[in-house]
Amino acid sequence: MYEKIVNEANIGVYEPVDVNEITQLAANESVRKAKEDQKKVLFLGVDFQNDFMENGSLGVPGSHEDMKHVIRFIYNNLEKITNIAVSLDTHHTNQIFHPAWWIDENGNHPKPLTIISAEDVEKGLWKAVNYHEESLDYVRNLERSGQKQLCIWPYHCIEGTPGNALETQFSRMIHYHAALRQSPIKVIVKGKDPLSEMYGIIKPEYSVEDQTNIELLEYIRGFDQIIVAGEAESHCVYESVKQIVEYYPEKEFTSNIYVLKDGTSCIPGFEEISNKGWSELVDKYDIKLVNSTEIVL
């Protein structure tokens, strides 16, 4: 059945997903409905989108192997995963972390992966095309809060483009699970605020108003075990887990959060800070870093 659902050779290749075909495959099987599960298990897939695949506009090296491991993990645990939630990083071209937002003294836009500090803006090295005061306030507060500095990313996950869509083979597998277990997929759209980055699924890196997604936090808290994977490890996966455990710091809950090490990869250059961050979360909250073949649901 696995080969009928997915084609591993096409991981990272954008194709239309025929949900009618997928649901028909599931209709031929008979398994327990998700609502009957005694143990509630959530699989949380963070930003498994085409633009984060290796050939995408912000491709993460290793993402195709990650995808292979994750798809097989879901297939091997179809009857144990109660619900699947996925986040969609969703942007427009004119946002504070994209090149179009900034110009230098010569009117040039920054190149991708340029770091813009508060000092750079104060000195006039970079100037926001619009929202001058708000942009300066953002980079200042981003640094004060101890988060990552403002990084200019290539245009990615633009709403309405194929790059914004879920990776095709992953999408096929999770729709198969949804039909098989009668368990609707929960979709989390993040990142549309023009004046803030939003790596984690719960809240922006910094915003003037509190944008904490309480409804999502309460949804996550309702599970006995949470499995997390996605792209990129150093940013959206790490920040998502960090935001969850900081809101629910009790180890009785956080010790049941498992991050699939072979289901996520770093953006190059951020490995050291990522490893340090994970070590801190493991020590403080007892989250688990495991390979997909090691975990028992």
C-alpha positions as CSV (number, residue, x, y, z in Angstrom):
1,M,0.0,0.0,0.0
2,Y,2.9,2.4,0.8
3,E,4.0,2.6,-2.8
4,K,0.4,3.4,-3.9
5,I,0.3,6.3,-1.5
6,V,3.7,7.9,-2.1
7,N,6.5,7.9,-4.6
8,E,9.7,8.5,-2.7
9,A,11.6,9.3,-6.0
10,N,9.4,12.3,-6.4
11,I,9.9,13.9,-3.0
12,G,10.5,17.6,-3.6
13,V,8.7,17.5,-7.0
14,Y,5.6,19.6,-7.1
15,E,2.6,17.7,-8.3
16,P,-1.2,18.1,-7.9
17,V,-2.6,15.9,-5.1
18,D,-5.6,13.9,-6.1
19,V,-7.5,13.7,-2.9
20,N,-10.2,11.6,-4.5
21,E,-7.6,8.9,-5.3
22,I,-6.2,9.1,-1.8
23,T,-9.6,8.7,-0.1
24,Q,-10.5,5.8,-2.3
25,L,-7.3,4.0,-1.2
26,A,-8.3,4.6,2.4
27,A,-11.8,3.4,1.8
28,N,-10.5,-0.1,1.0
29,E,-9.0,-0.4,4.5
30,S,-10.8,-0.9,7.9
31,V,-9.2,0.5,11.0
32,R,-10.2,2.1,14.3
33,K,-11.5,5.7,14.1
34,A,-9.2,8.3,15.7
35,K,-11.9,9.4,18.1
36,E,-11.8,6.0,19.7
37,D,-8.0,6.2,20.6
38,Q,-7.4,5.8,24.3
39,K,-3.9,7.4,24.0
40,K,-4.1,10.7,22.1
41,V,-1.0,11.2,19.9
42,L,-0.4,14.3,17.8
43,F,2.0,14.5,14.9
44,L,3.0,18.2,14.3
45,G,4.6,18.8,11.0
46,V,6.2,22.3,10.9
47,D,6.5,24.0,7.5
48,F,6.9,20.9,5.3
49,Q,6.5,23.1,2.2
50,N,7.9,23.0,-1.3
51,D,10.0,26.2,-0.8
52,F,11.9,24.5,2.1
53,M,12.7,21.4,0.1
54,E,16.2,21.1,-1.4
55,N,15.2,22.6,-4.7
56,G,13.0,25.3,-3.2
57,S,13.7,29.1,-2.9
58,L,14.8,28.6,0.7
59,G,15.9,25.0,0.4
60,V,17.2,23.2,3.5
61,P,19.9,20.7,2.8
62,G,18.8,17.2,4.0
63,S,15.1,18.0,3.7
64,H,14.4,15.2,1.2
65,E,15.8,12.6,3.5
66,D,13.9,14.1,6.4
67,M,10.8,13.9,4.3
68,K,11.4,10.2,3.5
69,H,11.8,9.4,7.2
70,V,8.7,11.3,8.2
71,I,6.5,9.8,5.6
72,R,7.5,6.3,6.6
73,F,7.1,7.1,10.2
74,I,3.5,8.3,9.7
75,Y,2.7,5.2,7.5
76,N,4.2,2.8,10.2
77,N,2.0,4.5,12.8
78,L,-1.2,5.2,11.0
79,E,-3.3,3.5,13.6
80,K,-1.4,5.2,16.5
81,I,-1.3,8.8,15.4
82,T,-4.6,10.3,16.4
83,N,-4.3,13.7,14.8
84,I,-2.0,15.5,12.4
85,A,-1.4,19.2,12.5
86,V,0.7,21.1,9.9
87,S,1.9,24.7,9.8
88,L,2.1,26.7,6.6
89,D,4.7,29.5,6.6
90,T,2.8,32.1,4.5
91,H,4.2,35.4,3.2
92,H,3.9,38.3,0.8
93,T,6.8,39.9,-1.0
94,N,6.7,43.1,1.0
95,Q,7.5,42.0,4.6
96,I,10.2,43.1,7.0
97,F,12.4,40.0,6.4
98,H,12.3,40.2,2.6
99,P,14.7,42.3,0.4
100,A,12.0,44.7,-0.9
101,W,11.5,46.2,2.6
102,W,14.9,47.7,2.8
103,I,17.3,49.9,0.8
104,D,20.8,51.1,1.4
105,E,22.1,54.7,0.7
106,N,22.3,53.8,-3.0
107,G,18.8,52.4,-3.3
108,N,19.9,48.8,-3.4
109,H,18.0,46.1,-1.7
110,P,19.8,43.7,0.7
111,K,20.9,40.3,-0.6
112,P,19.4,37.2,1.0
113,L,21.0,36.2,4.4
114,T,22.0,39.8,5.1
115,I,21.8,40.5,8.9
116,I,20.3,43.9,9.7
117,S,21.0,45.2,13.2
118,A,19.4,48.0,15.1
119,E,22.8,49.9,14.8
120,D,22.7,49.4,11.0
121,V,19.3,51.1,10.9
122,E,20.3,53.8,13.3
123,K,23.3,54.7,11.2
124,G,21.4,54.7,8.0
125,L,23.2,51.7,6.5
126,W,19.7,50.3,5.9
127,K,16.5,52.2,5.6
128,A,13.0,50.8,5.5
129,V,11.1,51.9,2.3
130,N,8.0,52.4,4.5
131,Y,7.2,52.2,8.2
132,H,10.5,53.7,9.2
133,E,9.8,54.1,12.9
134,E,8.0,50.8,13.2
135,S,10.9,49.0,11.5
136,L,13.5,50.5,13.8
137,D,11.4,49.7,16.8
138,Y,11.2,46.1,15.6
139,V,14.9,45.5,15.2
140,R,15.6,47.2,18.5
141,N,13.1,45.0,20.4
142,L,14.1,41.9,18.6
143,E,17.7,42.3,19.9
144,R,16.4,43.3,23.4
145,S,14.4,40.2,23.7
146,G,17.4,38.1,23.1
147,Q,16.1,36.5,19.9
148,K,17.9,36.1,16.6
149,Q,18.8,39.3,14.8
150,L,16.8,40.3,11.7
151,C,17.8,38.1,8.8
152,I,16.8,38.9,5.2
153,W,15.5,35.8,3.6
154,P,15.0,35.0,-0.1
155,Y,11.4,35.4,-1.1
156,H,9.7,32.2,0.0
157,C,6.3,30.6,0.7
158,I,4.5,33.4,-1.0
159,E,0.8,32.9,-0.6
160,G,-0.9,31.3,-3.6
161,T,2.3,29.9,-5.1
162,P,3.4,26.3,-5.4
163,G,6.2,27.1,-3.0
164,N,3.7,27.7,-0.2
165,A,2.0,24.3,-0.7
166,L,2.8,21.2,1.4
167,E,5.4,18.9,-0.2
168,T,3.4,16.6,-2.4
169,Q,4.3,13.1,-1.0
170,F,3.9,14.3,2.5
171,S,0.5,15.8,1.6
172,R,-0.6,12.5,0.1
173,M,0.3,10.6,3.2
174,I,-1.4,12.9,5.7
175,H,-4.5,13.0,3.6
176,Y,-4.5,9.2,3.5
177,H,-4.3,9.3,7.3
178,A,-7.1,11.8,7.6
179,A,-9.4,9.6,5.4
180,L,-8.3,6.3,7.0
181,R,-8.8,7.4,10.6
182,Q,-11.5,10.0,9.9
183,S,-9.3,12.6,11.5
184,P,-9.3,16.1,9.9
185,I,-5.9,17.7,9.3
186,K,-5.4,20.8,11.4
187,V,-3.8,23.6,9.4
188,I,-1.9,26.4,11.1
189,V,-1.2,29.5,8.9
190,K,1.6,31.7,10.2
191,G,3.9,34.5,9.1
192,K,1.5,37.0,7.4
193,D,2.2,40.0,9.7
194,P,4.3,42.4,7.5
195,L,6.1,43.8,10.6
196,S,7.3,40.7,12.2
197,E,9.1,37.4,11.6
198,M,7.2,34.3,12.9
199,Y,9.4,31.3,13.1
200,G,7.4,29.5,15.8
201,I,3.8,28.4,15.4
202,I,2.6,30.1,18.6
203,K,3.6,33.8,18.3
204,P,5.8,36.2,16.3
205,E,9.4,36.9,17.4
206,Y,8.3,40.3,18.5
207,S,5.1,42.3,18.0
208,V,3.6,45.4,19.6
209,E,0.4,43.5,20.4
210,D,0.2,40.1,22.0
211,Q,-0.5,37.6,19.2
212,T,-0.1,34.4,21.2
213,N,-2.2,31.7,19.7
214,I,-4.0,30.5,22.8
215,E,-6.4,28.3,20.9
216,L,-3.6,26.3,19.3
217,L,-1.8,26.0,22.7
218,E,-5.0,24.5,24.2
219,Y,-5.4,22.2,21.3
220,I,-1.8,20.9,21.7
221,R,-2.2,20.5,25.5
222,G,-5.0,18.0,24.9
223,F,-2.6,15.2,23.7
224,D,-0.8,12.6,25.6
225,Q,2.2,12.5,23.3
226,I,3.4,15.0,20.7
227,I,5.8,14.1,17.8
228,V,7.4,17.1,16.0
229,A,9.3,17.3,12.8
230,G,9.7,19.9,10.1
231,E,11.9,22.5,8.4
232,A,14.1,24.2,9.3
233,E,15.3,22.7,12.6
234,S,17.3,25.8,13.5
235,H,14.4,28.2,13.2
236,C,10.8,27.1,12.8
237,V,11.0,23.7,14.5
238,Y,13.1,24.9,17.4
239,E,11.1,28.0,18.0
240,S,7.8,26.1,17.8
241,V,8.9,23.7,20.5
242,K,10.4,26.4,22.6
243,Q,7.2,28.5,22.6
244,I,5.1,25.4,23.5
245,V,7.2,24.4,26.5
246,E,7.7,27.9,27.8
247,Y,3.9,28.2,28.0
248,Y,3.4,24.7,29.5
249,P,6.6,24.2,31.4
250,E,5.4,21.3,33.6
251,K,7.6,18.3,32.9
252,E,4.6,16.0,33.2
253,F,3.6,17.4,29.8
254,T,6.9,18.5,28.2
255,S,8.6,15.1,28.8
256,N,6.1,13.7,26.3
257,I,7.2,16.0,23.4
258,Y,9.5,14.1,20.9
259,V,11.4,15.8,18.2
260,L,12.4,13.5,15.3
261,K,16.1,14.2,14.7
262,D,16.0,12.4,11.3
263,G,13.0,14.4,10.4
264,T,14.5,17.9,10.5
265,S,17.6,19.7,9.3
266,C,19.3,23.1,9.9
267,I,19.8,26.0,7.7
268,P,23.6,26.0,7.1
269,G,25.5,28.2,9.5
270,F,23.0,27.8,12.3
271,E,24.0,24.4,13.5
272,E,25.9,25.5,16.6
273,I,23.2,27.8,17.9
274,S,20.6,25.2,17.2
275,N,22.5,22.4,19.1
276,K,22.9,24.8,22.1
277,G,19.2,25.6,22.1
278,W,18.1,22.0,22.0
279,S,20.4,21.1,24.8
280,E,18.9,23.8,26.9
281,L,15.3,22.6,26.2
282,V,16.3,18.9,27.0
283,D,17.9,19.9,30.3
284,K,15.1,22.3,31.4
285,Y,12.0,20.6,30.1
286,D,13.0,17.0,29.5
287,I,11.9,16.9,25.8
288,K,13.2,14.0,23.8
289,L,15.3,14.1,20.7
290,V,15.0,10.7,18.9
291,N,15.2,9.1,15.5
292,S,12.0,8.1,13.9
293,T,12.9,4.4,14.2
294,E,13.5,4.6,17.9
295,I,10.2,6.1,19.2
296,V,7.4,3.9,20.5
297,L,3.9,5.2,20.3
